[in-house]
Amino acid sequence: MLPKESRIHTGADFRAVTRAGSRAGSATLVAHLWVDPAGGPRRAGFVVSRAVGNAVVRNRVRRRLRHLVREHLLVLPDSGMLVVRALPASASAPSAVLERDLLKTLDRVCR
């Protein structure tokens, strides 16, 4: 699990990242990255819509993504805020595919 200080909590932060940040997508997810000019810790948030599946499936996808992002949080720039949006294909994707897609999108948005 991500520590509390590493999570995005407010809707305003989610909106800022998705509107002003850079974006990269893959078959299973879309990553948005924004560097907060005010500074702060690296933070991550997740968006898993009903299109992914029922509540059980959405929570499973969110847990898998949270685990992967926790391992790669240090890849983000200082005060970077990351929002990972799961696409419907993420529900049936194996963890290796999710990790590959996450690393690919992180590499593209961190450039």
VENQUIHU-V223187 format. One record per helix or strand of 2 or more residues. SS is the DSSP state (H for helix, E for strand). FROM is the first residue (numbers start at 1). TO is the last residue. Records with the same first field share a line. If there is no record, write none. Layout:
SS->FROM-TO + FROM-TO
This chain:
H->4-6 + 11-20 + 50-52 + 55-71 + 73-75 + 88-91 + 95-109
E->22-25 + 29-35 + 43-48 + 80-86
